[in-house]
Amino acid sequence: MIDNNKIVAILRSVADPVNGNDLITQKRIKNLKIHDLQVQFELDVDGISPEQKSALNFACQEAILKEYPNAQVHVHMLGGVPGGGQKQRALPQAKNIIAIASGKGGVGKSTMAVNLALALKQLGAKVGLIDADLYGPSIPTMLGLNGQRPKVKQVYGAHKIIPLEAYGMTVMSIGFVVEPEQAVVLRGPRLSGIIKQFINDCIWPELDYMIIDLPPGTGDIQLTLVQTVPVTGAVMVTTPQEVAVIDAVKAMNMFSLSNVSVPIVGVVENMSWFTPKELPDNKYYLFGEGGGETLAKKSNTVLLGQVPLIQGIREGGDSGKPSVEGNFEDQKKYFMDIARNLVNQINIRNQSFAPTETVEVKHE
């Protein structure tokens, strides 16, 4: 007697050729039916090449026959187009892809990306983090992952990268590949190739949020991102000062271009004020006031929150122990509030607008 649950468990051990996850998680198996020794199911092969289809069919049959040698396995290929696989959305296992962007460096964008990702995780979400700042990858330091290297797994002849994990969150960065002191000298095509590899050639689990920490400004990496994945929304990070806001507006305008159309789901203002420990009721506005509100108005969105200049936040980033994961409620509360507000804004965005489309590049 063939056990239905056991067949599901067996198929859960077979890898998806596209992203390396299992077939059950990727919802590739449909209409599973078992009668006596007969095992029948449909196999969704959208996005899979003809060579991979054959290998996948064989892998399914081999896995079942290893446990049930007398089984009669019938696999019906479902979907796809003649001559090749139908194009599948990149990162299909991520429900929401959120870009963390800024106009200039030094505003604490990576600090926000790390703590916001961990805050979303603490709210119960499944979260991944891509460090797309290829010139200045700081995520390995901030998560205490310096010196660690990702493993590589072969899936149907293709090499897939297994992201590292920190605080229960999957993470990928070029900092895991190059030495900390090594200068990263890359031109446009190489930059694009690495970003695409992080997205398409990593084995990412099912995620509620994929947080992508972008480099400052508007360059090849930003353009590659919107051409490769449908970005749900962007969060702009700025300090209160006018110089930071001016640059942030330029970065924001790239997402607002008619052929890009990535919604700005909120603004975070960092280094909003400074309060000394010995004077807890005092606020010193070292970088001015109102920059976050100004940027939120210009982008027709909301101010998700303000984070003051706190020494402990900087120390946590340098030591690999982010504020959200420490016993520092005076620091953690700001990021948790921003995360709650972001979840609300993403829900509004998803209910009000159609999913973002990737940008098509037309060569004339």
N, C-alpha and C positions, 0 to 999 in steps of 0.2 A: 504494500500500500504506500503510495507516494504522498508525503505530507506537504500540504500547500505552504505552510509557514516555513518549512525547510527549503522549499524551492525559492521562496522570497529571500531567505538568508543566503542561499547559494548565489543568486543573481546580485545580491548586495556585495558580493566579493569580486564581481567583474567590473573592471574600470571603464569609464566613459572615455573614448579616444580624444574627445575635444578638450576636457579639462582635468581628467584624471580622477574625478569623483566616481562613486559607484552608480550603477544604472538605476537603482531604485530611488536614490536621492535625486537624481537628475530626471526622474519621471520618464525614462525611456521605455519602460515595460508597461504594456497596456493589455487589458482583456486576458489575463492569465486564467487558463482553464485546465483542470486536471481530471482525467477520467481513466480509471484503471492504471495502465502503464503509459497512457498518452499525456504528454505535457505540451500545451499549445499556448502561445502568446504572440502578441505583436511587438515588434521592436522599432521604436521611433528612431530613424536614422537621419533626421534633418541635420545639416551641417557636417556630415561625415562623408569622407571621400570614398570612392568605390573600393579602394584597397582596404581601408579601415572597416568598411561594412563586412567584407568577407572575413577579416580577422576577428571582428566582434561576434559575428554569427558563430564562428568556430569556437571562440572562447566561451560563449554561453552554453553551447552543446557539450563541450568538453567538461565544463564545471559541473553540469547536471549529471552527465554520464559517469563521472568519477564517483559520485555518491550513489547514483541509481543506474548501474550498468545495463539493465534491461529496459530502461525507459525509451519511449519513442518520442523524440523531441521534434516539434514542428514550429519553426520560427517564420513568421510573416513580416517582411520588411515594410515599414510604414513611413510614408513621407519621402522627402528628397526629390530630386529631379533627374531626368535621364542625363547621363554623362558626368554627373558629379553631385556633391551634396549641396543642399540649399543653404544659403548664408544664414548663420545663426548669430543672434545678438551676443556681443562680447560680454563676459561676466554675467551670464544669465542667472547665476546663483546668488547675485547681490540684488536685493530688492530696491535699495536706494544707494545711489553713488553720489557722494557729497564732496565737492572740491573746496578746499580751504585755501583762499587766495589773499594776496596783498599787493599793493602797488610798489612798495619798497621794502628792502630788507631791514631787519632790526626791530620790527614791531612786535615780535613774539608769536609769529604765525605758527611755527612748529610746536611751540609750547602749547598753543591753543589746540592744535590738531591732536596732539598726544593726550592732553587732559580731557578734551571733549570726547574723543573716542573712548577713553576709559570711563568717562561719566555715563555715556550711552550704554556701555556694557554693564555698569552698576545699576542702571535702570532696567536691566533684564534683556537687553538686546544682544544679538550676535554681531560682533563688529570685527572688521578687518581694517588694516592701515597700510597704505602704500606711501612710501617716502619718495615723491617724484621730484624732489629738489636734488637733482643729480650733481650739481656743482658743489653744494654744501649740505651733504646728508648728515643731519644732526639727530635723527630718530634713534639710531643705534645707541648713542650716548645717553639720550633721555630715557631709554627703556632698559639700560644696563645690559645691552647685547653686544658691546664692542668685542671684536675678536671671534665672534661666532659665525659659522658659515652654514648656509642652507644646503640640504641634501638634494640629490637629483635622483629621480625615479624614471625608469623607462616604461612608457605606455605605448604598446603596439609599435615599437621602433622609434618613437619620438621621445625626446628627453624633456621631462617636466620638472620644475623646481618646487620643492616643498618649502613653503614660507616658514620662518621661525615663529616662535610663540613667546609672548611676554604678558604676564598678568591675565592669562586666559584669552589673549587676543592674537590673531595671526597677523604677521608683519613682514613686509618685504622692503628692502632698501639697497641701493647700490653700495652703501656702506658695509654691507655684509660680504661684498665681493672684492672691493679694493681695500688697501691698507689705510688707516686713519690719516697718515701723513701724505698719502699719495695724491698728487694733483690729478683732477679729473679733467682731461682735455678732450672734448668731444664736439664735433660739428653736428649740424641739424639732422642728417640722416641717421647717424649713430644714436643721437639722443632719442629720436623717434623709435628706433629699433628697440632700445632698452625699455622704454615705456610700454611698448606693445608686448614685449616679452614678459614684463611684470603682470600684464593683464591677461594675456592669452596662454602663456606657458607656465604659469604657476598653478598649483593644485589648491585652489581656494575652497573652503567649505561653504555651506549655505550661510548667507549673511543677511541680516536686516539692514546693515549700513556698511558700505565701504567708504572709508574716509581717505581722501587723497590730498596729501600735503604738497602743494605746488610751490615752485620757486617764485620769487617776487616778479612782478611785471607781466608782460605779454610776449611770449616768445614761442620757440618751436615746441616746447613741452606742452604748453597750454593748448596750442593748435592740434598737436597730435592727440591729446586727451579727448577733445571734443570730436575729433574725426574717428576715434576708436570706440568709445563707449558713450551711451546716452546718459549724460550727467543729469541727475535729478535736480540738483540745485547747487549754488555756490554760496559760501559764507565768506564775507569780506572782513578782514582783520585790519584795524588801523589803531593808531594812537590818537590822542585828542588834537595834536598840533596840525596846523593848516598844511604844512609840507607833506605830511603823511596822507592827509585826506585828498589833496590834489592828485597825488600819484595813485591812490586807491580808486579814484574816479576813472582814471584812464584804464586801469585793469578791469574795473567793473564794466566799462563800456564795451570791452571785447566780448564778454558774455552776452551783452545785450544786442549785439549785431544781428540783423534780421536773419542771416543764414546760420547763426549759431543758436540763438534763442534759448540760452540756459537761464532759468529764473534765479534771481538773487533771493535766497530764502532768509537772509538776515545779516546783520552787521554785529561784530564784536569789537568793543573798544578796550584796548589793553593799556596798562600803565595810566589809568585814569586819574589817580591821585596817590599820594604817599602819606601814610600814617605811621609815625614812629611808635614803637612798642611802649615807650615811656609816656606818650601823649595819645592814648587810644581814641580820644574824641576829636582830635585835630586832623584836618585834611589839607594837604599842600598840593596844589595843582601845578606840578612841575612842568607839564607839557601843555598847559592851557586847558580849556574846557569846550565841550560841545562838538568835538570832531565826529564822534560816533553818530550822534543825532543828525548832524549835517549830512553825512554819507548815507544814512538810512533814508532820509528824505529824498536825496538825489536819486537813489536806486529804487524808490517807491516800495520800501520794505520796512522792517522793524529793527530796532536795536535789541538784540538778543540779550545783551548784558554788558556790564562793565567790570573789569578786573583791575584792582589797584596794584600799585608797584609794591610787591611784598618780597622781601629777601628770601623767604623760605621757598617761594615758587622757583626762583633762580637756582637755589641750592638743590632742590629736588630734581631739576632738569640735569644739572651737572653730575649728580650722584647716581642717576638712573632710577630714582625713586620718585615718580611724579606725585604732585600734590594730592590728586584724587585717590591715590592708593595708600597714602600715609594717614597718620592720626592727626591731621591738621584741619580741623573743621573750619577754622578761620580762613583757610585757603580753599578748601574743597567746596565750600558752599557756593562760591561764585561759579565754578564750572558746572556743578549740578544744576543750578538755576538756568544756566545757558543751555545745557543739554535738554532740559524739560521744555524750554521755549523753542528750541530747534525742532524737537519731535512734533510739537504742535504746528509749527510753520510748515514742516514737510507734509503733515497730514492735510493741511489746508491746500498746499500746492498740489498734492496728488488728487484731491477731490475736485479741484477747480480747473485744472489744466490737463491736457493730454500728455502722455509720456514724451520726454525729449527725444528727438531723433539725432543720430550722429550726422556730422557735417559731411556732405559729399563734396569732394574736390573735383572740379571739372577742368580738364586740360584742353585748351582751345588751340 
